[in-house]
Amino acid sequence: MTDQRIYNFNAGPAALPLSVLEEIQASFLNFKNSGMSIIEISHRSSYFDEVINDAVVRAKRLLKLDDRYHVLFLQGGASLQFAMIPMNLLSDGDTADYINTGTWSTKAIAEAQKMGKTIRVAASSEDKNFSYIPKGIAFNPDAKFVHLTSNNTIKGTQFYDFPDTGGIPIIADMSSDIFSRPLDMEKFGLIYAGAQKNLGPSGTCMVIIRKDLLATANEDLPTMLKYSTHANKNSMYNTPPCFGIYTIDLVLKWIEEEMGGIEGMEEHNIKKADILYDFIDASSFYQTTAEKYSRSLMNVTFRLPSETLEKVFVERATNHGLGGLKGHRSVGGCRASIYNAATMESMYALVEFMESFEKENKS
């Protein structure tokens, strides 16, 4: 145990900017002189109206969204969206293309199939254990949408360039790289992201949906599972995850006012990833698991010469104040999740430890 903050490389819930945490701390007992904590104020109050509306405005400004898009805050995480998307957007006779790049896209495919929807796996990288992003994909011109996972947290791969779909709207699970780089939103009909990696605490999912796509959505669904329910009520049909939305608003403010917006955030993220990948590439002791031109800027996955050494590495790193470096339970190995809030200081500290560990254990 320590009374000092560690360098947090957890995959989610993940690190948040220190200035955001400090602002939360300062306002936690008395939010804007209301005499109440942010977790006590009514979601119907003017206090919370200001919070949620500011979060929507900042999200739209950062992504350069116009009035064609709704920004929603939903519960159930990104995993609920695996079902909500086909439920809302695929009617009888409709079909959709899915790209399978690993665990989360695999789950999205399975949920669509459970709904009895007609989908096609247009491309997959399963043949090489999901170590790369497929290219040159031929899409069904009759597909209602193309679904993909922009960044695979477990396998450490990421779409650098999004595919040319011939005008078919892309629906993207961006849970682990939303607001990390600029997007050409003209390609997207819907993006969604669980907040706990790059936006805020767990319990909130941001959904950005284009209004023309929403207009085609099925209405014969349970009330809480319809996008229109939440779009029509500014995400407040029922009590929303107020604290999560408040934190998201502060994170968006941080990106916009402290990090130079999305462009500045991307520059920062590239520099961080380069520090770690350059070190690993120069080492014969560590090896990344993703193919070079598909490697994620958010999740650096790597292996050591043996599983025994990996276990020792994670334990030693933890003792040195470097937390969350154990790989996902499904694949093992090691993983450094370096989302937006990860600092340059944390990257130098990690590389310094990795270099020292290599010298001590290299045969």
Buried (B, 14 or more C-beta within 10 A) or exposed (E): EEEEEBBBBBBBBBBBBEBBBEBBEEBEEEBEEBEBEBEEBEBEEEBBBEBBEBBBBBBBEBBEBEEEBBBBBBBBBBBBBBBBBBBBBBEEEBBBBBBBBBBBBBBBBEBBEEBEBBBEEBBBBBEEEBBBBBEEBEBBEEBBBBBBBBBBBBBBBBBEEBBEBEEBBBBBBBBBBBBBBBBEBEBBBBBBBBBBBBBBBBBBBBBBBBEEBBEEBBEEBEEBBBBBBBBEEBBBBEEBBBBBBBBBBBBBBBBBEEBEBBEEBBEBBEEBBEBBBEBBEEBEBBBBBBBEEBBBBBBBBBBBBEEEBBBBBBEBBBEBBBBBBBBBEEBBBBBBBBBBBBBEEBBBBBBEBBBEBBEEBEE
